[in-house]
């Protein structure tokens, strides 16, 4: 039997899908993640934007074009939000939500006769099989859920409250990996806590793992002197901080329920640079939030340079029914489009400024199928680099979104 696991959305979804792929293999399935002919399809959905939810719904029909007789299992945030949109589709035999994903394997084992999974809240972290290695880097789940309730975001309502994986379980999975780089993932990674151990303690506990450790998205509250000191002491953590921003305007941040100011965000950036002078700080910025005036948007433009971002993921505001922001008056598509163009120009310029600092310098890069990433997350391209291999590389010139480099030696 051939099974296909198709994933939309975040790194957490990718990690969960990789675990289910391992579970399928243990049950005798031949497993792939690329859409093609299969007897069974597993669809891991996303609902972070309306567009992501639309693509999730369309994916069922895409799958059934390859095999109209195939069975389809759907789970994830989009099906948590609107299960009927999937359960009514032809070929769908089981629909679950964003939690209790171990129920997918239980259904395949015949332990659950119902066609609908458990949509109730999880009270503890849901353990899944160790993930199948599908890429050069491994996404390692350490936390799930979120307690922050940003005014524009559905995810806390779909994923449930914050819950963390035990440090012991994380270490066991990390030790069993043969990847050269492990990415710690969570819906709110900054809230990780196992007893008295916080995220800094987790990083230090991973210090003897023979892999480069990279952090997923962080909140401003995580950037403390204690956290940075533990990260430095660990010695194997990449100096790359995806520090979520969303807006450079304190007024808009307040409307977003982000719980920090522009000044506090910039102070966190300065702490990072003091501890790791070559650090890459990357971020997300929402353009066109309903309360965003031109002055607020200009604050977002200016912080791109002030913070010294290495990369900015900018995207227009997407109204999500059920959130507090949905009660506000949305800005016009024309305003969002015009502001997006200006933001993308600023983001490109910031990225080029950051990368230019490292031309002529030697960094360490782990290569994937198409290029590699340095420890500070610069995309590099080298002739003759092998996928899955780590090299010291010398950056020779910048290109859009990255740099050309030459191999110094294999590590």
C-alpha positions as a LaTeX table, in Angstrom:
\begin{tabular}{lrrr}
\hline
Residue & $x$ (\AA) & $y$ (\AA) & $z$ (\AA) \\
\hline
Unk1 & 0.00 & 0.00 & 0.00 \\
Unk2 & 1.25 & 3.45 & $-0.91$ \\
Unk3 & 0.53 & 6.47 & 1.29 \\
Unk4 & 1.12 & 10.16 & 0.60 \\
Unk5 & 1.40 & 12.73 & 3.41 \\
Unk6 & 0.80 & 16.23 & 2.06 \\
Unk7 & 1.55 & 19.22 & 4.29 \\
Unk8 & 0.49 & 22.86 & 4.20 \\
Unk9 & 1.68 & 25.51 & 6.63 \\
Unk10 & 4.34 & 25.83 & 9.28 \\
Unk11 & 7.41 & 23.91 & 10.41 \\
Unk12 & 5.33 & 22.43 & 13.24 \\
Unk13 & 3.06 & 20.87 & 10.63 \\
Unk14 & 6.10 & 19.57 & 8.75 \\
Unk15 & 7.43 & 17.96 & 11.93 \\
Unk16 & 4.08 & 16.35 & 12.74 \\
Unk17 & 3.76 & 15.04 & 9.19 \\
Unk18 & 7.26 & 13.55 & 9.32 \\
Unk19 & 6.28 & 11.72 & 12.51 \\
Unk20 & 3.13 & 10.34 & 10.90 \\
Unk21 & 5.20 & 9.25 & 7.90 \\
Unk22 & 7.35 & 7.21 & 10.28 \\
Unk23 & 4.21 & 5.76 & 11.84 \\
Unk24 & 2.89 & 4.78 & 8.41 \\
Unk25 & 6.17 & 3.08 & 7.51 \\
Unk26 & 6.02 & 1.11 & 10.75 \\
Unk27 & 2.63 & $-0.12$ & 9.60 \\
Unk28 & 3.98 & $-1.35$ & 6.28 \\
Unk29 & 3.10 & 1.57 & 4.01 \\
Unk30 & 5.36 & 2.89 & 1.26 \\
Unk31 & 5.34 & 6.60 & 2.06 \\
Unk32 & 5.92 & 9.76 & 0.01 \\
Unk33 & 5.36 & 13.47 & 0.68 \\
Unk34 & 5.06 & 14.58 & $-2.95$ \\
Unk35 & 1.62 & 14.48 & $-4.53$ \\
Unk36 & 1.21 & 11.51 & $-6.84$ \\
Unk37 & $-0.64$ & 8.22 & $-7.05$ \\
Unk38 & $-1.38$ & 6.67 & $-3.65$ \\
Unk39 & $-3.91$ & 4.38 & $-2.01$ \\
Unk40 & $-4.10$ & 6.58 & 1.08 \\
Unk41 & $-3.63$ & 10.34 & 1.46 \\
Unk42 & $-3.01$ & 12.22 & 4.70 \\
Unk43 & $-3.63$ & 15.97 & 4.47 \\
Unk44 & $-2.15$ & 18.22 & 7.17 \\
Unk45 & $-4.00$ & 21.53 & 6.83 \\
Unk46 & $-3.30$ & 25.17 & 7.68 \\
Unk47 & $-5.59$ & 28.03 & 8.72 \\
Unk48 & $-3.17$ & 30.87 & 9.46 \\
Unk49 & $-4.71$ & 32.87 & 6.60 \\
Unk50 & $-7.92$ & 32.58 & 4.60 \\
Unk51 & $-5.80$ & 31.68 & 1.56 \\
Unk52 & $-4.11$ & 28.82 & 3.44 \\
Unk53 & $-7.50$ & 27.48 & 4.44 \\
Unk54 & $-8.75$ & 27.69 & 0.84 \\
Unk55 & $-5.70$ & 25.75 & $-0.40$ \\
Unk56 & $-6.32$ & 23.14 & 2.29 \\
Unk57 & $-9.87$ & 22.58 & 1.04 \\
Unk58 & $-8.72$ & 22.38 & $-2.58$ \\
Unk59 & $-6.04$ & 19.81 & $-1.75$ \\
Unk60 & $-8.57$ & 16.99 & $-1.35$ \\
Unk61 & $-9.67$ & 17.32 & $-4.97$ \\
Unk62 & $-6.04$ & 17.54 & $-6.10$ \\
Unk63 & $-5.30$ & 14.24 & $-4.35$ \\
Unk64 & $-8.29$ & 12.42 & $-5.77$ \\
Unk65 & $-7.28$ & 13.34 & $-9.32$ \\
Unk66 & $-4.36$ & 10.95 & $-8.90$ \\
Unk67 & $-6.57$ & 8.15 & $-7.59$ \\
Unk68 & $-10.35$ & 8.68 & $-7.34$ \\
Unk69 & $-10.65$ & 5.46 & $-5.31$ \\
Unk70 & $-8.14$ & 6.53 & $-2.65$ \\
Unk71 & $-9.05$ & 7.14 & 0.97 \\
Unk72 & $-8.26$ & 10.57 & 2.43 \\
Unk73 & $-7.54$ & 11.46 & 6.06 \\
Unk74 & $-7.66$ & 15.16 & 6.95 \\
Unk75 & $-6.32$ & 16.84 & 10.09 \\
Unk76 & $-4.78$ & 20.12 & 11.22 \\
Unk77 & $-5.82$ & 23.71 & 11.84 \\
Unk78 & $-8.18$ & 24.17 & 8.86 \\
Unk79 & $-10.15$ & 21.04 & 9.70 \\
Unk80 & $-10.23$ & 22.06 & 13.38 \\
Unk81 & $-11.74$ & 25.38 & 12.31 \\
Unk82 & $-14.30$ & 23.97 & 9.87 \\
Unk83 & $-14.46$ & 20.15 & 9.91 \\
Unk84 & $-17.63$ & 20.02 & 7.79 \\
Unk85 & $-15.76$ & 21.54 & 4.84 \\
Unk86 & $-13.73$ & 18.32 & 4.71 \\
Unk87 & $-16.00$ & 15.59 & 6.08 \\
Unk88 & $-18.52$ & 16.23 & 3.30 \\
Unk89 & $-15.94$ & 15.70 & 0.55 \\
Unk90 & $-16.00$ & 12.43 & $-1.37$ \\
Unk91 & $-13.27$ & 9.99 & $-0.38$ \\
Unk92 & $-12.63$ & 11.51 & 3.05 \\
Unk93 & $-12.85$ & 8.72 & 5.64 \\
Unk94 & $-11.53$ & 10.46 & 8.77 \\
Unk95 & $-11.34$ & 14.10 & 9.87 \\
Unk96 & $-9.39$ & 15.24 & 12.90 \\
Unk97 & $-8.33$ & 18.65 & 14.16 \\
Unk98 & $-5.16$ & 20.41 & 15.22 \\
Unk99 & $-4.75$ & 18.34 & 18.38 \\
Unk100 & $-4.68$ & 14.60 & 19.19 \\
Unk101 & $-2.82$ & 13.79 & 15.96 \\
Unk102 & $-1.89$ & 10.42 & 17.41 \\
Unk103 & $-5.53$ & 9.61 & 16.70 \\
Unk104 & $-4.70$ & 9.37 & 12.99 \\
Unk105 & $-2.52$ & 6.33 & 13.63 \\
Unk106 & $-5.07$ & 4.90 & 16.09 \\
Unk107 & $-7.72$ & 5.16 & 13.36 \\
Unk108 & $-5.49$ & 3.28 & 10.92 \\
Unk109 & $-4.94$ & 0.62 & 13.57 \\
Unk110 & $-8.70$ & 0.15 & 13.84 \\
Unk111 & $-8.81$ & 1.47 & 17.39 \\
Unk112 & $-11.23$ & 4.25 & 16.44 \\
Unk113 & $-14.29$ & 3.32 & 14.46 \\
Unk114 & $-15.63$ & 6.86 & 14.15 \\
Unk115 & $-14.99$ & 8.98 & 11.05 \\
Unk116 & $-14.35$ & 12.04 & 13.22 \\
Unk117 & $-11.39$ & 12.49 & 15.52 \\
Unk118 & $-11.10$ & 14.04 & 18.96 \\
Unk119 & $-11.57$ & 17.80 & 18.61 \\
Unk120 & $-11.31$ & 18.44 & 22.34 \\
Unk121 & $-8.46$ & 20.24 & 24.07 \\
Unk122 & $-5.15$ & 18.54 & 24.82 \\
Unk123 & $-4.00$ & 18.81 & 28.41 \\
Unk124 & $-0.48$ & 17.51 & 27.75 \\
Unk125 & 1.98 & 17.47 & 24.87 \\
Unk126 & 1.03 & 14.87 & 22.27 \\
Unk127 & 3.91 & 12.48 & 21.66 \\
Unk128 & 4.28 & 11.06 & 18.15 \\
Unk129 & 6.76 & 8.61 & 16.58 \\
Unk130 & 10.27 & 9.92 & 15.92 \\
Unk131 & 10.03 & 11.75 & 12.58 \\
Unk132 & 11.04 & 10.20 & 9.28 \\
Unk133 & 13.98 & 12.09 & 7.85 \\
Unk134 & 12.65 & 13.91 & 4.80 \\
Unk135 & 15.09 & 16.83 & 4.51 \\
Unk136 & 18.65 & 17.78 & 5.34 \\
Unk137 & 17.48 & 19.53 & 8.49 \\
Unk138 & 15.24 & 17.99 & 11.10 \\
Unk139 & 12.32 & 19.83 & 12.72 \\
Unk140 & 12.05 & 18.74 & 16.35 \\
Unk141 & 8.75 & 19.46 & 18.12 \\
Unk142 & 9.26 & 20.79 & 21.64 \\
Unk143 & 6.07 & 22.78 & 22.33 \\
Unk144 & 2.51 & 23.20 & 21.08 \\
Unk145 & $-0.37$ & 25.62 & 21.62 \\
Unk146 & $-0.38$ & 29.31 & 22.48 \\
Unk147 & $-1.68$ & 31.51 & 25.31 \\
Unk148 & $-0.95$ & 34.90 & 23.71 \\
Unk149 & $-4.18$ & 35.55 & 21.79 \\
Unk150 & $-2.90$ & 38.15 & 19.36 \\
Unk151 & $-5.98$ & 39.95 & 18.06 \\
Unk152 & $-5.49$ & 38.83 & 14.44 \\
Unk153 & $-4.67$ & 35.15 & 15.07 \\
Unk154 & $-6.91$ & 32.08 & 15.14 \\
Unk155 & $-4.21$ & 29.61 & 16.15 \\
Unk156 & $-4.70$ & 29.71 & 19.97 \\
Unk157 & $-8.36$ & 28.82 & 19.40 \\
Unk158 & $-7.38$ & 25.90 & 17.15 \\
Unk159 & $-4.19$ & 24.57 & 18.74 \\
Unk160 & $-5.23$ & 25.06 & 22.36 \\
Unk161 & $-3.27$ & 26.27 & 25.35 \\
Unk162 & 0.52 & 26.11 & 25.58 \\
Unk163 & 2.01 & 22.75 & 26.53 \\
Unk164 & 5.62 & 21.60 & 26.43 \\
Unk165 & 7.38 & 18.34 & 25.76 \\
Unk166 & 9.55 & 16.84 & 28.46 \\
Unk167 & 13.24 & 17.65 & 28.25 \\
Unk168 & 14.01 & 13.94 & 28.51 \\
Unk169 & 11.86 & 13.11 & 25.48 \\
Unk170 & 13.42 & 15.92 & 23.43 \\
Unk171 & 16.94 & 14.76 & 24.26 \\
Unk172 & 16.11 & 11.18 & 23.32 \\
Unk173 & 14.80 & 12.22 & 19.91 \\
Unk174 & 17.72 & 14.58 & 19.28 \\
Unk175 & 20.26 & 11.88 & 20.14 \\
Unk176 & 18.58 & 9.50 & 17.70 \\
Unk177 & 18.87 & 11.91 & 14.80 \\
Unk178 & 21.66 & 11.72 & 12.23 \\
Unk179 & 20.97 & 15.26 & 10.93 \\
Unk180 & 23.68 & 17.91 & 10.95 \\
Unk181 & 21.12 & 20.54 & 11.95 \\
Unk182 & 18.08 & 20.35 & 14.24 \\
Unk183 & 15.43 & 23.08 & 14.24 \\
Unk184 & 13.47 & 23.43 & 17.48 \\
Unk185 & 9.85 & 24.07 & 16.59 \\
Unk186 & 6.75 & 25.09 & 18.50 \\
Unk187 & 3.68 & 27.23 & 18.09 \\
Unk188 & 5.05 & 29.48 & 20.85 \\
Unk189 & 8.59 & 28.27 & 21.34 \\
Unk190 & 9.37 & 31.07 & 23.80 \\
Unk191 & 6.89 & 29.65 & 26.32 \\
Unk192 & 8.71 & 26.29 & 26.55 \\
Unk193 & 8.86 & 25.03 & 30.13 \\
Unk194 & 9.34 & 21.59 & 31.64 \\
Unk195 & 9.21 & 21.96 & 35.39 \\
Unk196 & 11.95 & 24.43 & 36.29 \\
Unk197 & 13.57 & 24.17 & 32.84 \\
Unk198 & 12.92 & 26.96 & 30.34 \\
Unk199 & 14.06 & 27.38 & 26.74 \\
Unk200 & 17.57 & 28.45 & 27.76 \\
Unk201 & 17.92 & 25.32 & 29.90 \\
Unk202 & 16.77 & 23.21 & 26.96 \\
Unk203 & 19.45 & 24.73 & 24.72 \\
Unk204 & 22.13 & 24.05 & 27.30 \\
Unk205 & 20.89 & 20.45 & 27.72 \\
Unk206 & 21.39 & 19.96 & 23.96 \\
Unk207 & 25.02 & 21.14 & 24.05 \\
Unk208 & 26.50 & 17.68 & 23.50 \\
Unk209 & 24.29 & 16.80 & 20.53 \\
Unk210 & 26.59 & 16.51 & 17.46 \\
Unk211 & 24.42 & 18.85 & 15.38 \\
Unk212 & 23.89 & 22.54 & 14.87 \\
Unk213 & 20.79 & 23.63 & 16.81 \\
Unk214 & 18.60 & 26.30 & 15.25 \\
Unk215 & 15.71 & 28.06 & 16.94 \\
Unk216 & 12.25 & 28.56 & 15.50 \\
Unk217 & 10.28 & 31.77 & 15.97 \\
Unk218 & 10.82 & 33.66 & 19.22 \\
Unk219 & 8.95 & 36.37 & 21.12 \\
Unk220 & 10.58 & 39.49 & 22.55 \\
Unk221 & 9.96 & 38.18 & 26.09 \\
Unk222 & 12.41 & 35.31 & 25.45 \\
Unk223 & 15.39 & 37.63 & 24.94 \\
Unk224 & 16.87 & 37.91 & 28.41 \\
Unk225 & 20.47 & 38.04 & 29.58 \\
Unk226 & 20.04 & 34.60 & 31.16 \\
Unk227 & 18.71 & 33.08 & 27.92 \\
Unk228 & 21.51 & 34.56 & 25.81 \\
Unk229 & 24.16 & 33.42 & 28.28 \\
Unk230 & 22.84 & 29.83 & 28.24 \\
Unk231 & 22.74 & 29.94 & 24.45 \\
Unk232 & 26.38 & 31.10 & 24.34 \\
Unk233 & 27.40 & 28.46 & 26.86 \\
Unk234 & 25.79 & 25.68 & 24.82 \\
Unk235 & 28.12 & 26.51 & 21.94 \\
Unk236 & 26.23 & 24.68 & 19.18 \\
Unk237 & 23.25 & 27.02 & 18.69 \\
Unk238 & 23.13 & 28.97 & 15.43 \\
Unk239 & 23.20 & 32.77 & 15.94 \\
Unk240 & 19.91 & 33.21 & 14.10 \\
Unk241 & 16.94 & 34.77 & 15.86 \\
Unk242 & 13.57 & 34.84 & 14.14 \\
Unk243 & 12.18 & 37.52 & 16.43 \\
Unk244 & 8.52 & 38.07 & 15.65 \\
Unk245 & 7.64 & 41.78 & 15.20 \\
Unk246 & 4.38 & 42.21 & 13.18 \\
Unk247 & 4.46 & 46.03 & 13.33 \\
Unk248 & 6.97 & 48.78 & 14.04 \\
Unk249 & 4.27 & 50.98 & 15.56 \\
Unk250 & 3.63 & 50.77 & 19.30 \\
Unk251 & 0.06 & 51.91 & 18.71 \\
Unk252 & $-0.60$ & 49.08 & 16.26 \\
Unk253 & 1.21 & 46.56 & 18.46 \\
Unk254 & $-1.18$ & 47.46 & 21.25 \\
Unk255 & $-4.16$ & 46.89 & 18.94 \\
Unk256 & $-2.61$ & 43.54 & 17.96 \\
Unk257 & $-2.27$ & 42.58 & 21.66 \\
Unk258 & 1.44 & 41.99 & 21.13 \\
Unk259 & 2.44 & 43.07 & 24.68 \\
Unk260 & 5.65 & 44.96 & 23.89 \\
Unk261 & 6.55 & 48.34 & 22.47 \\
Unk262 & 8.71 & 49.36 & 19.53 \\
Unk263 & 11.38 & 50.46 & 21.99 \\
Unk264 & 11.32 & 47.13 & 23.84 \\
Unk265 & 11.68 & 45.26 & 20.56 \\
Unk266 & 14.71 & 47.34 & 19.54 \\
Unk267 & 16.21 & 46.85 & 23.01 \\
Unk268 & 15.92 & 43.07 & 22.54 \\
Unk269 & 17.73 & 43.39 & 19.21 \\
Unk270 & 20.56 & 45.31 & 20.87 \\
Unk271 & 20.90 & 42.60 & 23.53 \\
Unk272 & 21.21 & 39.99 & 20.79 \\
Unk273 & 23.88 & 41.95 & 18.92 \\
Unk274 & 25.83 & 42.51 & 22.15 \\
Unk275 & 25.94 & 38.75 & 22.76 \\
Unk276 & 26.28 & 37.68 & 19.10 \\
Unk277 & 27.69 & 40.52 & 16.95 \\
Unk278 & 27.17 & 38.61 & 13.67 \\
Unk279 & 23.68 & 37.41 & 14.55 \\
Unk280 & 20.95 & 37.35 & 11.94 \\
Unk281 & 17.67 & 38.76 & 13.20 \\
Unk282 & 14.81 & 37.84 & 10.89 \\
Unk283 & 11.17 & 38.71 & 11.39 \\
Unk284 & 7.56 & 38.79 & 10.24 \\
Unk285 & 5.68 & 42.02 & 9.51 \\
Unk286 & 1.96 & 42.32 & 8.84 \\
Unk287 & 1.18 & 45.11 & 6.38 \\
Unk288 & $-2.19$ & 46.85 & 6.47 \\
Unk289 & $-3.55$ & 45.90 & 9.91 \\
Unk290 & $-6.98$ & 47.61 & 10.27 \\
Unk291 & $-5.75$ & 50.32 & 12.66 \\
Unk292 & $-2.56$ & 51.02 & 10.68 \\
Unk293 & $-2.33$ & 54.65 & 9.56 \\
Unk294 & 0.35 & 55.93 & 7.19 \\
Unk295 & 2.43 & 57.11 & 10.16 \\
Unk296 & 2.23 & 53.63 & 11.71 \\
Unk297 & 3.32 & 52.04 & 8.46 \\
Unk298 & 6.27 & 54.42 & 8.24 \\
Unk299 & 7.27 & 53.20 & 11.71 \\
Unk300 & 7.32 & 49.66 & 10.30 \\
Unk301 & 9.43 & 50.80 & 7.36 \\
Unk302 & 11.95 & 52.58 & 9.55 \\
Unk303 & 12.37 & 49.74 & 12.05 \\
Unk304 & 13.52 & 47.45 & 9.23 \\
Unk305 & 16.72 & 49.47 & 9.02 \\
Unk306 & 16.99 & 50.33 & 12.72 \\
Unk307 & 16.80 & 46.67 & 13.76 \\
Unk308 & 19.28 & 45.61 & 11.07 \\
Unk309 & 17.11 & 42.75 & 9.87 \\
Unk310 & 18.76 & 40.04 & 7.82 \\
Unk311 & 15.42 & 39.03 & 6.28 \\
Unk312 & 11.81 & 40.18 & 6.54 \\
Unk313 & 8.80 & 38.01 & 5.77 \\
Unk314 & 6.15 & 40.61 & 4.98 \\
Unk315 & 2.56 & 39.76 & 4.15 \\
Unk316 & $-0.75$ & 41.66 & 3.95 \\
Unk317 & $-3.23$ & 41.44 & 6.80 \\
Unk318 & $-5.75$ & 38.61 & 6.37 \\
Unk319 & $-9.05$ & 38.99 & 8.21 \\
Unk320 & $-9.87$ & 35.84 & 10.22 \\
Unk321 & $-13.44$ & 35.38 & 11.42 \\
Unk322 & $-13.54$ & 34.69 & 15.16 \\
Unk323 & $-10.66$ & 36.99 & 16.10 \\
Unk324 & $-10.94$ & 40.42 & 17.74 \\
Unk325 & $-9.36$ & 42.06 & 14.70 \\
Unk326 & $-12.26$ & 40.79 & 12.58 \\
Unk327 & $-14.48$ & 43.32 & 14.37 \\
Unk328 & $-12.42$ & 46.17 & 12.88 \\
Unk329 & $-12.81$ & 47.81 & 9.48 \\
Unk330 & $-10.38$ & 46.26 & 7.01 \\
Unk331 & $-8.17$ & 48.51 & 4.90 \\
Unk332 & $-8.68$ & 48.49 & 1.14 \\
Unk333 & $-6.82$ & 46.02 & $-1.04$ \\
Unk334 & $-5.27$ & 48.97 & $-2.91$ \\
Unk335 & $-3.76$ & 50.44 & 0.27 \\
Unk336 & $-2.37$ & 47.06 & 1.33 \\
Unk337 & $-0.91$ & 46.43 & $-2.12$ \\
Unk338 & 0.83 & 49.81 & $-2.23$ \\
Unk339 & 2.26 & 49.41 & 1.26 \\
Unk340 & 3.37 & 45.85 & 0.54 \\
Unk341 & 5.42 & 47.08 & $-2.44$ \\
Unk342 & 7.18 & 49.65 & $-0.27$ \\
Unk343 & 7.79 & 47.15 & 2.51 \\
Unk344 & 9.24 & 44.55 & 0.14 \\
Unk345 & 11.64 & 47.15 & $-1.27$ \\
Unk346 & 12.83 & 48.03 & 2.25 \\
Unk347 & 13.12 & 44.36 & 3.17 \\
Unk348 & 15.22 & 43.58 & 0.07 \\
Unk349 & 17.54 & 46.50 & 0.81 \\
Unk350 & 17.98 & 45.40 & 4.44 \\
Unk351 & 18.79 & 41.84 & 3.38 \\
Unk352 & 21.42 & 43.04 & 0.93 \\
Unk353 & 23.00 & 45.29 & 3.57 \\
Unk354 & 23.25 & 42.39 & 5.97 \\
Unk355 & 24.67 & 39.89 & 3.47 \\
Unk356 & 27.20 & 42.45 & 2.16 \\
Unk357 & 28.83 & 42.55 & 5.60 \\
Unk358 & 30.03 & 38.98 & 5.10 \\
Unk359 & 31.48 & 39.13 & 1.60 \\
Unk360 & 35.08 & 37.97 & 1.86 \\
Unk361 & 34.46 & 36.17 & 5.14 \\
Unk362 & 34.36 & 32.43 & 5.83 \\
Unk363 & 31.20 & 30.92 & 7.32 \\
Unk364 & 29.86 & 27.42 & 7.89 \\
Unk365 & 27.05 & 26.24 & 5.60 \\
Unk366 & 24.91 & 23.11 & 5.53 \\
Unk367 & 23.78 & 22.34 & 1.99 \\
Unk368 & 20.36 & 21.20 & 0.89 \\
Unk369 & 19.09 & 20.24 & $-2.55$ \\
Unk370 & 19.40 & 23.80 & $-3.85$ \\
Unk371 & 22.03 & 25.80 & $-2.00$ \\
Unk372 & 22.86 & 25.94 & 1.67 \\
Unk373 & 22.38 & 28.04 & 4.78 \\
Unk374 & 25.16 & 29.49 & 6.90 \\
Unk375 & 24.96 & 29.52 & 10.68 \\
Unk376 & 23.51 & 33.06 & 10.46 \\
Unk377 & 20.99 & 32.00 & 7.82 \\
Unk378 & 22.53 & 33.45 & 4.68 \\
Unk379 & 21.47 & 31.47 & 1.61 \\
Unk380 & 24.65 & 30.50 & $-0.27$ \\
Unk381 & 25.31 & 28.78 & $-3.57$ \\
Unk382 & 28.51 & 26.89 & $-4.35$ \\
Unk383 & 29.59 & 24.76 & $-7.26$ \\
Unk384 & 30.17 & 21.09 & $-6.38$ \\
Unk385 & 28.50 & 21.28 & $-2.95$ \\
Unk386 & 26.82 & 18.03 & $-1.96$ \\
Unk387 & 23.39 & 17.87 & $-0.34$ \\
Unk388 & 23.58 & 17.01 & 3.36 \\
Unk389 & 27.22 & 18.09 & 3.67 \\
Unk390 & 28.55 & 20.92 & 5.81 \\
Unk391 & 31.38 & 23.11 & 4.53 \\
Unk392 & 33.36 & 26.14 & 5.42 \\
Unk393 & 32.60 & 28.55 & 2.60 \\
Unk394 & 33.95 & 31.96 & 1.63 \\
Unk395 & 31.35 & 34.42 & 0.39 \\
Unk396 & 32.44 & 36.08 & $-2.85$ \\
Unk397 & 29.50 & 38.24 & $-3.95$ \\
Unk398 & 25.90 & 38.99 & $-3.12$ \\
Unk399 & 22.92 & 38.06 & $-5.26$ \\
Unk400 & 19.22 & 38.64 & $-4.69$ \\
Unk401 & 18.25 & 36.70 & $-1.57$ \\
Unk402 & 21.71 & 35.26 & $-0.91$ \\
Unk403 & 25.34 & 35.02 & $-1.93$ \\
Unk404 & 27.73 & 33.14 & $-4.17$ \\
Unk405 & 30.44 & 31.34 & $-2.22$ \\
Unk406 & 33.38 & 29.03 & $-2.76$ \\
Unk407 & 34.13 & 25.94 & $-0.74$ \\
Unk408 & 37.09 & 26.23 & 1.64 \\
Unk409 & 36.82 & 22.74 & 3.14 \\
Unk410 & 34.36 & 20.06 & 4.14 \\
Unk411 & 33.58 & 19.75 & 7.83 \\
\hline
\end{tabular}
